[in-house]
Each structure stands twice: as structure tokens, then as C-alpha cells.
Amino acid sequence: MTNDELIALEVDKTVDARGTACPGPLLEAKKAIATIDSGEIMEILSADEGTKRDIPKWANKKGHDYMGTVEESGYFKIYLKKG
Amino acid sequence: MSKLCMGLFSGSLDKLTAAGVILSGAAADDMDVEVFVLLQGARAFIKGNEDKIDNVAEATHLKDEFMKSLEVLNVSTWYEFFEMAKDMTNVKIYICSLAGKIWGGEKLEDFNDLVDDLCGIGEYLTSAEESDIHLFI
């Protein structure tokens, strides 16, 4: 998906993990995805480089759909669709 | 479900923190974890010692910068990492009874709430044999 398409997605859950360092964002994502339904979309905000690589791999392992990452100023947004 | 066996020999802050981060990674992956705390590690698990760990194993001359960095980056404490991991997945923490005695802990009650039981060396090796991942810290 393009950046514009990602940003236009209707997000069902936002996890703002910009205050925490790795592995904080990953654990917050894990806790949060349990609270949404299959097919719903979650966005994770983080400023941690390790997380940028961890979450897509983790999502695929767990059967979720990694939709893409959008770079913002000083942080990034990862979009996942719950499997 | 993968199994991780960790032999936690070290009781220094940097290695305990590293162990905590690894346990968090294992928790994110829903692994079954068994931690066997040996020798130096047992000191950290004595009730009341959680905040008394202030030595680092490496780059000791840079300890102050290291500790400051942890604070600035808002890194959880080693204890918090262990707590989070126990909360999210199956993590069992066993203290080698000899190691416990070395630091003054004789019974389970002498140790903090992270600890599930005391154990012997045979259990550590059996766990290592049965695990997918075996780490020694």
C-alpha cells in the first residue's frame, strides 16, 4: 500500500508507544492486538528502530497482516490488520 | 510453543537487564520459559534486593553514563522486565538452593515474588535438554 493509502485507513486501535524503548512497543502491540477483533486495523506509533524491524516479523509469525510503515517526523507508524 | 531455558549466573545490573529484555522477547513470542538462577544471580532475587543492584559487569569505568542512559531512554528496570514477562507468558523462575544459601536465602519466603521455587542443578540440565533454546547469562 502507498503511504497515502495507509494514512487513509480507518484505524480501530492506536497504540502510542513513543515514550518507551524496545521491547516496550512490541509488548504494547501484543497486549493491544488482543483487544481488537479479527480483520480490525491497529496502528502502532514508535520512535524505536529495533521495533520497526521487530513488529512486522512478529505480526507475520502470529498470523496478522503487516500492511506497511509510514515515516513521520521523528517517529513512524506501523499498520497491522488482525488475523 | 517454543521452550527457552535460561541459566542466569550473573547478578550484575547490565546482565540482569539483558536477561529481562530477552524474557520480554520470549513473552512477545508466547514462549514457555524456565529460568534457573545460579550463584551471583541469586543475590538479586533475595527479597528487598531488587533496588540494590548497582554493579555492572562490563565497561565498569563507564557505569555512570550507562546508568544515566537507561534513565534517559526510559528503560524499564530488570525487575519490571521480569514482571512483565511473567505476566505475558509462562515464565518460571527457580533459584538454585546452594546459590540462595550463599546470599542468605534458605526458604522460598526469603526471595521476592518473581521466584516460583528453589531447585537443584539436575533440574536445570534436564530443562536445558528439553528446550529449543538454551541461554547462559
Backbone of each chain as ProteinMPNN parsed JSONL, in Angstrom:
{"seq_chain_A": "MTNDELIALEVDKTVDARGTACPGPLLEAKKAIATIDSGEIMEILSADEGTKRDIPKWANKKGHDYMGTVEESGYFKIYLKKG", "coords_chain_A": {"N_chain_A": [[0.855, -1.209, 0.0], [0.398, 2.294, -0.611], [1.872, 5.215, 0.974], [-0.084, 7.194, 1.228], [-2.414, 5.688, 1.033], [-2.183, 4.133, 3.319], [-2.267, 6.038, 5.369], [-4.826, 6.859, 5.024], [-6.367, 4.822, 5.995], [-8.965, 3.397, 8.008], [-8.562, 3.373, 11.284], [-8.813, 1.047, 13.926], [-7.663, 0.796, 16.366], [-5.266, 2.565, 18.208], [-1.916, 2.502, 19.126], [0.162, 4.248, 21.072], [3.364, 4.181, 21.381], [5.52, 5.789, 21.778], [6.883, 6.729, 23.981], [8.284, 4.673, 25.123], [11.119, 2.429, 25.236], [12.556, -0.197, 23.173], [11.993, -3.424, 24.546], [9.455, -2.392, 24.751], [7.416, -1.172, 22.877], [6.793, -3.422, 21.27], [5.687, -5.215, 23.136], [3.513, -3.697, 23.972], [2.08, -3.626, 21.612], [1.435, -6.318, 21.374], [-0.237, -6.7, 23.612], [-2.28, -4.932, 22.952], [-3.35, -5.901, 20.54], [-4.826, -8.027, 21.279], [-7.128, -6.916, 22.138], [-8.67, -6.151, 20.012], [-10.838, -7.046, 17.209], [-10.697, -9.779, 14.839], [-9.621, -8.862, 11.624], [-9.782, -6.203, 12.124], [-8.078, -2.993, 12.24], [-4.907, -1.94, 13.398], [-2.818, 0.685, 14.54], [0.552, 1.381, 15.268], [2.536, 3.606, 17.012], [5.849, 4.565, 17.081], [9.234, 5.38, 18.101], [11.377, 3.873, 17.979], [14.05, 2.161, 16.527], [14.626, -0.622, 16.482], [12.154, -1.718, 16.987], [10.83, -1.134, 14.618], [11.716, -3.107, 12.942], [11.158, -5.405, 14.377], [8.293, -5.588, 14.845], [6.868, -6.031, 12.291], [7.875, -8.633, 11.643], [7.11, -10.106, 13.883], [4.35, -9.832, 13.707], [3.753, -11.229, 11.33], [4.546, -13.779, 12.103], [2.615, -14.336, 13.996], [0.363, -14.532, 12.524], [-0.889, -12.221, 11.671], [-1.683, -9.41, 9.516], [0.817, -7.572, 8.07], [0.666, -4.364, 7.102], [2.062, -2.044, 6.365], [4.519, 0.619, 6.767], [4.654, 3.965, 7.827], [6.677, 6.779, 7.585], [7.084, 9.373, 9.871], [7.781, 12.692, 11.153], [10.429, 12.203, 13.165], [9.291, 9.91, 14.234], [7.552, 6.789, 13.549], [4.829, 5.059, 11.915], [3.228, 2.007, 12.228], [1.181, -0.21, 10.464], [-1.174, -2.685, 11.146], [-3.218, -5.528, 10.35], [-5.485, -7.383, 12.124], [-5.244, -10.887, 12.261]], "CA_chain_A": [[0.0, 0.0, 0.0], [1.175, 3.53, -0.607], [1.763, 5.988, 2.215], [-1.375, 7.877, 1.277], [-3.447, 4.695, 1.313], [-2.047, 3.736, 4.722], [-2.733, 7.112, 6.247], [-6.281, 6.994, 4.863], [-7.048, 3.687, 6.603], [-9.732, 3.65, 9.229], [-7.861, 2.615, 12.323], [-9.675, 0.684, 15.042], [-6.931, 0.919, 17.634], [-3.967, 3.237, 18.101], [-1.015, 2.274, 20.258], [1.227, 5.24, 21.035], [4.456, 3.643, 22.205], [6.697, 6.628, 21.56], [7.605, 7.008, 25.22], [9.019, 3.513, 25.631], [12.177, 1.847, 24.42], [12.456, -1.633, 22.901], [10.92, -4.057, 23.791], [8.175, -1.804, 25.13], [6.415, -1.091, 21.806], [6.373, -4.763, 20.849], [4.802, -5.764, 24.156], [2.259, -2.938, 23.933], [1.355, -4.09, 20.425], [0.904, -7.635, 21.683], [-1.375, -6.542, 24.525], [-3.366, -4.212, 22.294], [-3.991, -6.659, 19.469], [-5.77, -8.943, 21.909], [-8.367, -6.201, 22.443], [-9.463, -5.874, 18.807], [-11.359, -8.239, 16.542], [-10.071, -10.215, 13.602], [-9.999, -8.01, 10.499], [-9.666, -4.795, 12.505], [-6.76, -2.43, 11.947], [-4.243, -1.295, 14.53], [-1.6, 1.407, 14.19], [1.492, 1.498, 16.39], [3.44, 4.736, 16.858], [7.068, 4.33, 17.845], [10.429, 6.077, 17.624], [12.458, 2.92, 18.216], [14.467, 1.473, 15.296], [14.504, -2.073, 16.613], [10.731, -2.018, 16.885], [10.444, -1.031, 13.209], [12.018, -4.392, 12.335], [10.531, -6.467, 15.184], [6.837, -5.74, 14.757], [6.424, -6.751, 11.087], [8.216, -10.058, 11.726], [6.267, -10.679, 14.918], [2.977, -9.871, 13.198], [3.643, -12.341, 10.379], [4.641, -15.019, 12.878], [1.384, -14.55, 14.737], [-0.766, -14.654, 11.603], [-1.537, -10.935, 11.37], [-1.292, -8.842, 8.24], [1.602, -6.347, 8.173], [0.217, -3.592, 5.944], [3.074, -1.083, 5.931], [5.043, 1.571, 7.744], [4.736, 5.346, 7.339], [7.637, 7.581, 8.342], [6.698, 10.747, 10.185], [8.949, 13.43, 11.634], [10.874, 11.767, 14.483], [8.714, 8.618, 14.612], [6.932, 6.108, 12.424], [3.555, 4.401, 12.214], [3.107, 0.683, 11.624], [-0.221, -0.617, 10.338], [-1.396, -4.137, 11.154], [-4.608, -5.971, 10.363], [-5.501, -8.594, 12.948], [-5.583, -12.098, 11.52]], "C_chain_A": [[0.877, 1.24, 0.0], [0.985, 4.23, 0.732], [0.397, 6.634, 2.339], [-2.491, 6.905, 1.613], [-3.408, 4.277, 2.782], [-2.63, 4.79, 5.64], [-4.249, 7.24, 6.18], [-7.061, 5.858, 5.506], [-7.829, 4.097, 7.837], [-9.172, 2.734, 10.315], [-8.787, 2.314, 13.492], [-8.985, 0.834, 16.386], [-5.589, 1.593, 17.378], [-3.148, 2.946, 19.347], [0.116, 3.291, 20.152], [2.34, 4.79, 21.969], [5.699, 4.499, 22.091], [7.471, 6.931, 22.822], [8.491, 5.865, 25.674], [10.059, 3.008, 24.656], [11.893, 0.368, 24.192], [12.718, -2.375, 24.214], [9.516, -3.544, 24.124], [7.125, -1.792, 24.037], [5.897, -2.457, 21.371], [5.389, -5.351, 21.847], [3.474, -5.023, 24.179], [1.416, -3.366, 22.748], [0.695, -5.427, 20.716], [-0.327, -7.535, 22.583], [-2.561, -5.929, 23.804], [-4.08, -5.056, 21.26], [-4.991, -7.654, 20.035], [-7.114, -8.265, 22.151], [-9.191, -5.863, 21.213], [-9.885, -7.163, 18.138], [-10.571, -8.549, 15.288], [-10.57, -9.33, 12.459], [-9.882, -6.528, 10.817], [-8.228, -4.331, 12.344], [-6.195, -1.681, 13.146], [-3.044, -0.511, 13.997], [-0.753, 1.564, 15.449], [2.446, 2.646, 16.091], [4.677, 4.471, 17.705], [8.219, 5.125, 17.26], [11.635, 5.156, 17.707], [12.789, 2.097, 16.972], [14.284, -0.035, 15.347], [13.066, -2.528, 16.436], [10.277, -2.039, 15.436], [10.671, -2.365, 12.505], [11.293, -5.529, 13.045], [9.059, -6.679, 14.877], [6.37, -6.424, 13.473], [6.695, -8.252, 11.166], [7.315, -10.762, 12.729], [4.843, -10.849, 14.401], [2.785, -11.057, 12.254], [3.663, -13.681, 11.087], [3.312, -15.365, 13.539], [0.166, -14.621, 13.833], [-1.512, -13.358, 11.353], [-0.973, -10.398, 10.064], [-0.478, -7.575, 8.451], [1.305, -5.516, 6.929], [1.237, -2.572, 5.451], [3.498, -0.157, 7.063], [5.124, 2.949, 7.117], [5.707, 6.12, 8.21], [7.062, 8.969, 8.586], [7.941, 11.456, 10.702], [9.32, 12.977, 13.045], [10.246, 10.477, 14.984], [8.118, 7.967, 13.374], [5.652, 5.434, 12.897], [3.515, 3.06, 11.488], [1.64, 0.287, 11.619], [-0.323, -2.124, 10.257], [-2.888, -4.416, 11.054], [-4.629, -7.279, 11.119], [-5.983, -9.786, 12.131], [-6.657, -12.93, 12.196]], "O_chain_A": [[1.977, 1.229, 0.553], [0.089, 3.905, 1.511], [-0.21, 6.63, 3.41], [-3.403, 7.232, 2.373], [-4.448, 4.091, 3.414], [-3.384, 4.486, 6.564], [-4.887, 7.669, 7.14], [-8.289, 5.912, 5.563], [-7.439, 4.986, 8.593], [-9.296, 1.51, 10.263], [-9.468, 3.207, 13.996], [-9.639, 0.981, 17.419], [-4.869, 1.233, 16.447], [-3.617, 3.118, 20.472], [0.94, 3.207, 19.241], [2.272, 4.987, 23.182], [6.812, 4.01, 22.282], [8.624, 7.355, 22.741], [9.363, 6.058, 26.521], [9.921, 3.131, 23.439], [11.103, -0.246, 24.909], [13.618, -1.969, 24.948], [8.518, -4.193, 23.81], [6.041, -2.342, 24.229], [4.702, -2.626, 21.133], [4.372, -5.922, 21.455], [2.425, -5.634, 24.38], [0.193, -3.462, 22.848], [-0.46, -5.651, 20.352], [-1.334, -8.202, 22.346], [-3.704, -6.34, 24.005], [-5.297, -4.944, 21.11], [-5.909, -8.077, 19.333], [-8.126, -8.939, 22.347], [-10.298, -5.341, 21.342], [-9.368, -8.237, 18.446], [-9.87, -7.695, 14.746], [-11.767, -9.075, 12.331], [-9.881, -5.69, 9.916], [-7.292, -5.13, 12.314], [-6.885, -0.909, 13.811], [-2.335, -0.983, 13.108], [-1.261, 1.841, 16.536], [3.092, 2.663, 15.043], [4.572, 4.189, 18.899], [8.201, 5.499, 16.088], [12.774, 5.59, 17.532], [11.921, 1.417, 16.424], [13.842, -0.651, 14.377], [12.787, -3.562, 15.829], [9.439, -2.857, 15.056], [9.93, -2.725, 11.59], [10.865, -6.494, 12.413], [8.619, -7.81, 14.672], [5.539, -7.329, 13.55], [5.838, -9.056, 10.797], [6.82, -11.86, 12.477], [4.209, -11.879, 14.628], [1.802, -11.792, 12.35], [2.917, -14.597, 10.742], [2.934, -16.533, 13.629], [-0.956, -14.756, 14.322], [-2.645, -13.381, 10.874], [0.059, -10.854, 9.572], [-1.01, -6.589, 8.961], [1.654, -5.919, 5.819], [1.281, -2.264, 4.26], [2.92, -0.153, 8.15], [5.609, 3.092, 5.995], [5.583, 6.12, 9.434], [6.618, 9.651, 7.663], [9.033, 10.887, 10.691], [8.632, 13.31, 14.01], [10.62, 9.987, 16.05], [8.173, 8.528, 12.28], [5.418, 5.261, 14.093], [3.74, 2.991, 10.28], [0.942, 0.425, 12.623], [0.328, -2.768, 9.434], [-3.715, -3.673, 11.581], [-3.872, -8.194, 10.795], [-6.98, -9.712, 11.413], [-7.041, -13.98, 11.68]]}, "seq_chain_B": "MSKLCMGLFSGSLDKLTAAGVILSGAAADDMDVEVFVLLQGARAFIKGNEDKIDNVAEATHLKDEFMKSLEVLNVSTWYEFFEMAKDMTNVKIYICSLAGKIWGGEKLEDFNDLVDDLCGIGEYLTSAEESDIHLFI", "coords_chain_B": {"N_chain_B": [[4.674, -24.243, 20.482], [7.532, -22.715, 21.593], [10.302, -23.626, 23.693], [12.236, -22.02, 26.16], [15.245, -22.125, 27.899], [16.927, -20.665, 30.525], [20.024, -20.138, 32.0], [20.798, -18.306, 34.625], [23.451, -16.909, 35.681], [24.648, -14.532, 36.31], [24.665, -11.581, 38.396], [24.816, -8.941, 37.926], [23.847, -5.578, 37.101], [23.733, -4.866, 34.362], [23.705, -7.341, 33.03], [21.471, -8.547, 34.175], [19.494, -6.848, 33.252], [19.731, -7.303, 30.514], [18.944, -9.993, 30.473], [16.331, -9.621, 31.239], [15.29, -8.209, 29.032], [15.519, -10.154, 27.058], [13.755, -12.055, 28.086], [11.411, -10.626, 27.763], [11.227, -10.533, 24.994], [10.852, -13.23, 24.533], [8.405, -13.481, 25.748], [6.817, -11.955, 24.054], [6.736, -13.663, 21.966], [5.251, -15.71, 22.924], [6.552, -17.804, 24.302], [7.45, -20.714, 26.308], [9.058, -20.423, 29.318], [11.889, -21.205, 31.342], [13.75, -20.189, 34.04], [16.814, -20.583, 35.559], [18.329, -19.641, 38.35], [21.562, -18.984, 39.195], [24.404, -19.023, 41.428], [25.867, -15.886, 41.371], [23.59, -14.596, 40.461], [21.525, -15.172, 42.26], [21.59, -13.359, 44.345], [20.249, -11.068, 43.51], [17.629, -11.826, 43.659], [16.904, -12.1, 46.259], [14.626, -11.2, 48.753], [13.888, -7.801, 48.794], [16.211, -6.942, 47.654], [15.923, -5.923, 45.092], [16.275, -3.233, 44.31], [18.838, -2.886, 44.934], [20.829, -3.49, 43.226], [23.604, -2.444, 41.796], [25.884, -2.734, 40.367], [27.908, -3.129, 37.464], [28.857, -5.512, 34.944], [30.508, -5.169, 32.736], [32.563, -2.676, 31.089], [33.037, -1.081, 33.32], [34.153, 1.331, 33.981], [32.567, 3.073, 32.696], [30.226, 3.122, 33.952], [28.522, 5.114, 35.147], [27.642, 6.667, 32.956], [26.29, 4.723, 31.557], [24.192, 3.998, 33.339], [22.863, 6.431, 33.444], [22.033, 6.732, 30.802], [20.174, 4.622, 30.61], [18.187, 5.635, 32.171], [17.482, 8.018, 30.794], [16.569, 6.972, 28.381], [14.354, 5.82, 29.244], [14.213, 3.131, 30.024], [12.867, 0.126, 31.241], [13.203, -1.261, 34.576], [15.305, -4.071, 35.555], [13.826, -5.762, 37.118], [11.2, -4.999, 36.504], [11.047, -5.812, 33.823], [11.22, -8.618, 34.136], [8.89, -8.995, 35.602], [6.912, -8.154, 33.746], [7.292, -10.05, 31.746], [6.585, -12.408, 33.085], [3.947, -11.881, 33.429], [2.936, -11.972, 30.847], [3.518, -14.396, 29.621], [4.298, -17.927, 30.053], [6.444, -18.048, 32.497], [8.822, -19.445, 34.512], [10.61, -19.112, 37.496], [13.418, -20.303, 39.032], [15.401, -20.741, 41.908], [18.653, -21.743, 42.419], [19.287, -23.802, 45.087], [21.698, -23.854, 46.546], [23.001, -21.523, 45.664], [21.204, -19.685, 46.64], [21.537, -20.0, 49.392], [24.139, -19.071, 49.699], [23.802, -16.334, 49.548], [22.247, -15.874, 51.722], [19.602, -16.781, 51.624], [17.32, -19.122, 52.64], [14.785, -20.319, 52.526], [11.85, -20.392, 50.384], [10.345, -18.118, 51.016], [12.261, -16.233, 51.585], [12.886, -15.033, 49.293], [12.061, -12.799, 46.51], [8.821, -11.892, 44.947], [8.986, -12.8, 42.336], [10.027, -15.29, 42.22], [9.483, -18.767, 41.793], [10.173, -21.244, 42.883], [12.643, -23.185, 44.766], [15.552, -24.979, 43.582], [17.452, -27.8, 42.254], [20.628, -28.623, 40.716], [20.316, -30.62, 38.798], [17.765, -30.291, 37.75], [18.022, -27.985, 36.208], [19.719, -28.828, 34.122], [18.196, -30.848, 32.945], [16.039, -29.355, 32.044], [17.364, -27.767, 30.175], [18.063, -29.683, 28.308], [15.563, -30.33, 27.322], [14.72, -28.093, 26.034], [14.134, -25.679, 23.339], [15.676, -23.504, 23.006], [18.614, -22.624, 24.64], [20.066, -20.633, 27.028], [22.905, -19.045, 28.561], [23.551, -16.812, 31.0]], "CA_chain_B": [[5.165, -23.332, 21.541], [8.95, -22.966, 21.829], [10.74, -23.596, 25.086], [13.509, -21.376, 26.383], [15.839, -22.388, 29.213], [17.98, -19.689, 30.783], [20.822, -20.287, 33.205], [21.145, -16.932, 34.973], [24.547, -16.925, 36.652], [25.095, -13.177, 36.643], [23.823, -10.736, 39.245], [25.132, -7.539, 37.672], [22.698, -4.848, 36.57], [23.66, -4.908, 32.896], [23.306, -8.672, 32.581], [20.081, -8.784, 34.593], [18.649, -6.095, 32.319], [19.747, -8.052, 29.251], [18.1, -11.175, 30.674], [14.958, -9.127, 31.255], [14.895, -7.896, 27.653], [15.359, -11.441, 26.365], [12.499, -12.653, 28.559], [10.315, -9.873, 27.136], [11.153, -11.024, 23.62], [10.26, -14.56, 24.623], [6.995, -13.283, 26.082], [6.144, -11.488, 22.83], [6.603, -14.836, 21.11], [4.488, -16.725, 23.66], [7.368, -18.988, 24.627], [7.475, -21.242, 27.676], [10.412, -20.107, 29.774], [12.319, -21.587, 32.686], [14.993, -19.505, 34.395], [17.485, -21.177, 36.709], [19.21, -18.6, 38.859], [22.74, -19.609, 39.792], [25.448, -18.216, 42.064], [25.764, -14.434, 41.525], [22.232, -14.159, 40.17], [20.619, -15.357, 43.396], [21.589, -12.149, 45.198], [19.243, -10.113, 43.018], [16.278, -12.304, 43.913], [16.629, -12.078, 47.692], [13.588, -10.192, 48.985], [14.403, -6.498, 49.213], [17.437, -6.572, 46.93], [15.62, -5.51, 43.719], [16.839, -1.914, 44.005], [20.205, -2.78, 45.468], [21.798, -3.98, 42.251], [24.151, -1.243, 41.158], [27.193, -3.03, 39.754], [27.846, -3.644, 36.087], [29.919, -6.492, 34.706], [31.44, -4.705, 31.707], [32.76, -1.221, 30.932], [32.748, -0.551, 34.65], [34.594, 2.733, 34.047], [31.528, 3.884, 32.068], [28.977, 2.765, 34.636], [27.621, 6.249, 35.368], [26.997, 7.026, 31.692], [25.379, 3.631, 31.244], [23.002, 4.118, 34.185], [22.176, 7.664, 33.034], [21.397, 6.402, 29.529], [18.992, 3.794, 30.865], [17.168, 6.546, 32.699], [17.062, 8.935, 29.727], [15.834, 6.211, 27.375], [13.147, 5.298, 29.877], [14.25, 1.671, 30.002], [12.319, -0.466, 32.467], [14.217, -1.898, 35.429], [15.385, -5.513, 35.294], [12.71, -6.365, 37.85], [9.976, -4.738, 35.731], [11.078, -6.688, 32.655], [10.878, -9.959, 34.592], [7.477, -8.967, 35.974], [6.122, -8.078, 32.52], [7.394, -11.331, 31.053], [5.795, -13.384, 33.838], [2.566, -11.502, 33.209], [2.501, -12.223, 29.478], [3.67, -15.772, 29.164], [4.621, -18.862, 31.109], [7.842, -17.942, 32.91], [9.045, -19.972, 35.86], [11.943, -18.722, 37.99], [13.882, -21.202, 40.093], [16.697, -20.365, 42.485], [19.481, -22.874, 42.846], [19.261, -23.688, 46.551], [23.04, -23.517, 47.039], [23.22, -20.106, 45.364], [20.373, -18.941, 47.581], [22.147, -20.049, 50.728], [25.331, -18.227, 49.671], [23.384, -14.962, 49.777], [21.405, -15.781, 52.922], [18.219, -17.201, 51.422], [17.194, -20.55, 52.923], [13.468, -20.809, 52.145], [11.199, -19.638, 49.317], [9.873, -16.831, 51.554], [13.362, -15.271, 51.678], [13.077, -14.464, 47.974], [10.982, -11.911, 46.079], [7.633, -12.506, 44.356], [9.221, -13.346, 40.992], [10.541, -16.653, 42.352], [8.471, -19.816, 41.935], [10.625, -22.334, 43.749], [14.079, -23.464, 44.812], [15.778, -26.16, 42.754], [18.786, -28.396, 42.251], [21.316, -28.481, 39.43], [19.794, -31.609, 37.853], [16.576, -29.757, 37.066], [18.484, -27.034, 35.193], [20.246, -29.538, 32.965], [17.078, -31.53, 32.301], [15.287, -28.325, 31.325], [18.163, -27.379, 29.012], [17.954, -30.781, 27.34], [14.228, -30.384, 26.736], [14.338, -26.798, 25.471], [14.542, -25.36, 21.974], [16.741, -22.5, 23.134], [19.262, -22.642, 25.945], [20.982, -19.495, 27.169], [23.608, -18.922, 29.831], [23.904, -15.387, 31.125]], "C_chain_B": [[6.63, -23.668, 21.839], [9.271, -22.874, 23.313], [12.093, -22.924, 25.183], [13.987, -21.686, 27.796], [16.969, -21.385, 29.409], [18.695, -20.018, 32.085], [21.31, -18.891, 33.548], [22.173, -16.936, 36.088], [24.813, -15.52, 37.188], [24.112, -12.386, 37.495], [24.127, -9.274, 39.02], [23.97, -6.881, 36.947], [22.578, -4.964, 35.054], [23.195, -6.285, 32.412], [21.887, -9.028, 32.998], [19.123, -8.068, 33.652], [18.575, -6.81, 30.985], [18.851, -9.281, 29.354], [16.633, -10.769, 30.625], [14.451, -8.83, 29.857], [14.649, -9.182, 26.867], [14.055, -12.108, 26.78], [11.302, -11.939, 27.938], [10.12, -10.309, 25.702], [10.488, -12.387, 23.586], [8.765, -14.457, 24.91], [6.215, -12.842, 24.856], [5.895, -12.645, 21.893], [5.856, -15.977, 21.775], [5.287, -17.974, 23.979], [7.129, -19.452, 26.051], [8.899, -21.064, 28.163], [10.676, -20.664, 31.161], [13.658, -20.913, 32.938], [15.56, -20.156, 35.64], [18.538, -20.193, 37.177], [20.341, -19.222, 39.657], [23.631, -18.566, 40.449], [25.206, -16.709, 42.21], [24.33, -13.931, 41.325], [21.298, -14.201, 41.369], [20.525, -14.115, 44.275], [20.472, -11.193, 44.795], [17.824, -10.518, 43.395], [15.941, -12.416, 45.391], [15.651, -10.933, 47.93], [14.227, -8.899, 49.47], [15.627, -6.04, 48.44], [17.204, -5.98, 45.551], [16.303, -4.201, 43.355], [18.283, -1.792, 44.421], [21.253, -3.281, 44.474], [22.364, -2.781, 41.514], [25.541, -1.476, 40.57], [26.985, -3.502, 38.322], [29.045, -4.546, 35.835], [30.959, -5.971, 33.73], [31.484, -3.193, 31.65], [32.457, -0.523, 32.251], [33.149, 0.925, 34.771], [33.544, 3.656, 33.425], [30.173, 3.687, 32.741], [28.016, 3.935, 34.763], [26.888, 6.657, 34.095], [25.941, 5.993, 31.32], [24.072, 3.779, 32.02], [22.177, 5.339, 33.767], [21.394, 7.416, 31.745], [20.121, 5.602, 29.715], [17.84, 4.679, 31.323], [16.594, 7.423, 31.593], [16.2, 8.224, 28.689], [14.576, 5.582, 27.949], [13.076, 3.782, 29.796], [13.704, 1.146, 31.33], [13.459, -1.064, 33.292], [14.219, -3.392, 35.136], [14.201, -6.215, 35.932], [11.408, -6.211, 37.073], [9.911, -5.623, 34.495], [10.654, -8.102, 33.032], [9.392, -10.043, 34.932], [6.581, -8.998, 34.756], [6.106, -9.421, 31.812], [6.53, -12.382, 31.751], [4.305, -13.156, 33.614], [2.052, -11.965, 31.855], [2.647, -13.65, 29.003], [4.084, -16.645, 30.335], [6.105, -18.792, 31.439], [7.968, -18.468, 34.326], [10.473, -19.612, 36.271], [12.313, -19.603, 39.17], [15.243, -20.73, 40.592], [17.429, -21.63, 42.891], [19.652, -22.753, 44.353], [20.634, -23.351, 47.133], [23.317, -22.027, 46.844], [22.432, -19.244, 46.348], [21.022, -18.85, 48.94], [23.367, -19.136, 50.792], [24.971, -16.783, 50.0], [22.383, -14.825, 50.917], [19.963, -16.193, 52.751], [18.081, -18.701, 51.607], [15.875, -21.123, 52.405], [12.901, -19.916, 51.048], [10.782, -18.247, 49.771], [10.982, -15.786, 51.647], [13.567, -14.544, 50.351], [11.871, -13.647, 47.544], [9.888, -12.658, 45.319], [7.836, -13.071, 42.955], [9.518, -14.845, 41.064], [9.429, -17.672, 42.576], [8.893, -20.915, 42.894], [12.152, -22.366, 43.828], [14.304, -24.715, 43.977], [17.194, -26.687, 42.91], [19.366, -28.322, 40.854], [20.779, -29.444, 38.367], [18.625, -31.068, 37.051], [16.969, -28.781, 35.961], [18.919, -27.79, 33.937], [19.146, -30.287, 32.21], [16.279, -30.542, 31.477], [16.03, -27.919, 30.049], [18.032, -28.417, 27.909], [16.636, -30.733, 26.591], [13.831, -29.095, 26.038], [14.795, -26.634, 24.038], [15.709, -24.388, 21.991], [17.302, -22.569, 24.536], [20.271, -21.502, 26.021], [21.654, -19.509, 28.516], [24.085, -17.474, 29.951], [24.711, -15.167, 32.407]], "O_chain_B": [[6.936, -24.774, 22.284], [8.62, -22.16, 24.076], [12.996, -23.211, 24.396], [13.243, -21.533, 28.765], [17.859, -21.268, 28.567], [18.068, -20.159, 33.135], [22.152, -18.342, 32.838], [21.835, -16.962, 37.272], [25.157, -15.338, 38.356], [22.896, -12.501, 37.341], [23.74, -8.435, 39.834], [23.2, -7.55, 36.258], [21.483, -5.136, 34.518], [22.385, -6.38, 31.49], [21.178, -9.726, 32.273], [18.074, -8.603, 33.295], [17.505, -6.92, 30.388], [18.088, -9.577, 28.434], [15.799, -11.469, 30.051], [13.312, -9.158, 29.525], [13.686, -9.28, 26.106], [13.336, -12.657, 25.946], [10.295, -12.572, 27.621], [8.988, -10.443, 25.236], [9.663, -12.666, 22.717], [7.964, -15.234, 24.391], [5.091, -13.292, 24.633], [4.947, -12.619, 21.108], [5.827, -17.091, 21.251], [4.755, -19.083, 23.93], [6.666, -18.688, 26.898], [9.844, -21.499, 27.504], [9.818, -20.611, 32.043], [14.59, -21.049, 32.145], [14.876, -20.271, 36.657], [19.521, -19.942, 36.48], [20.116, -19.898, 40.661], [23.618, -17.391, 40.083], [24.43, -16.29, 43.069], [23.915, -12.955, 41.951], [20.392, -13.377, 41.49], [19.485, -13.859, 44.881], [19.829, -10.582, 45.649], [16.923, -9.68, 43.449], [14.821, -12.786, 45.746], [15.814, -9.84, 47.388], [15.003, -8.893, 50.426], [16.04, -4.885, 48.551], [18.158, -5.57, 44.89], [16.841, -4.052, 42.258], [18.891, -0.73, 44.283], [22.416, -3.474, 44.83], [21.677, -2.17, 40.696], [26.281, -0.528, 40.308], [26.009, -4.186, 38.013], [30.108, -4.371, 36.431], [32.145, -6.277, 33.857], [30.563, -2.513, 32.103], [31.733, 0.471, 32.303], [32.567, 1.673, 35.557], [33.609, 4.874, 33.596], [29.127, 4.031, 32.192], [26.821, 3.779, 34.517], [25.693, 6.953, 34.118], [24.857, 6.326, 30.841], [22.986, 3.698, 31.447], [20.947, 5.287, 33.74], [20.244, 7.834, 31.612], [19.11, 5.865, 29.063], [16.69, 4.499, 30.924], [15.377, 7.559, 31.466], [15.23, 8.786, 28.18], [13.827, 4.904, 27.246], [12.016, 3.214, 29.534], [14.037, 1.657, 32.399], [14.54, -1.339, 32.771], [13.275, -3.924, 34.551], [13.638, -7.148, 35.36], [10.612, -7.146, 36.981], [8.844, -6.13, 34.15], [9.837, -8.717, 32.346], [8.72, -11.02, 34.601], [5.611, -9.754, 34.708], [5.066, -9.881, 31.34], [5.829, -13.152, 31.095], [3.508, -14.094, 33.609], [0.879, -12.31, 31.717], [1.96, -14.066, 28.07], [4.208, -16.172, 31.465], [6.929, -19.398, 30.754], [7.293, -17.986, 35.236], [11.417, -19.783, 35.5], [11.609, -19.641, 40.179], [16.119, -20.368, 39.807], [16.896, -22.475, 43.61], [20.109, -21.722, 44.846], [20.715, -22.625, 48.125], [23.807, -21.355, 47.752], [22.915, -18.217, 46.825], [21.063, -17.789, 49.564], [23.61, -18.497, 51.815], [25.743, -16.084, 50.657], [21.743, -13.784, 51.064], [19.159, -15.976, 53.658], [18.647, -19.477, 50.838], [15.828, -22.249, 51.911], [13.405, -18.819, 50.807], [10.856, -17.294, 48.994], [10.701, -14.594, 51.772], [14.315, -13.569, 50.277], [10.791, -13.77, 48.122], [9.985, -13.86, 45.072], [6.953, -13.752, 42.434], [9.292, -15.579, 40.102], [8.554, -17.485, 43.421], [8.068, -21.455, 43.632], [12.851, -21.685, 43.079], [13.353, -25.441, 43.689], [18.022, -26.099, 43.604], [18.656, -27.989, 39.905], [20.785, -29.125, 37.178], [18.491, -31.329, 35.856], [16.336, -28.745, 34.906], [18.533, -27.432, 32.824], [19.165, -30.35, 30.98], [15.883, -30.839, 30.35], [15.426, -27.748, 28.989], [17.908, -28.081, 26.731], [16.568, -31.041, 25.401], [12.726, -28.999, 25.502], [15.698, -27.325, 23.567], [16.596, -24.426, 21.139], [16.552, -22.572, 25.512], [21.193, -21.406, 25.211], [21.06, -19.93, 29.508], [24.882, -16.98, 29.153], [25.106, -14.039, 32.702]]}, "name": "protein", "num_of_chains": 2, "seq": "MTNDELIALEVDKTVDARGTACPGPLLEAKKAIATIDSGEIMEILSADEGTKRDIPKWANKKGHDYMGTVEESGYFKIYLKKGMSKLCMGLFSGSLDKLTAAGVILSGAAADDMDVEVFVLLQGARAFIKGNEDKIDNVAEATHLKDEFMKSLEVLNVSTWYEFFEMAKDMTNVKIYICSLAGKIWGGEKLEDFNDLVDDLCGIGEYLTSAEESDIHLFI"}
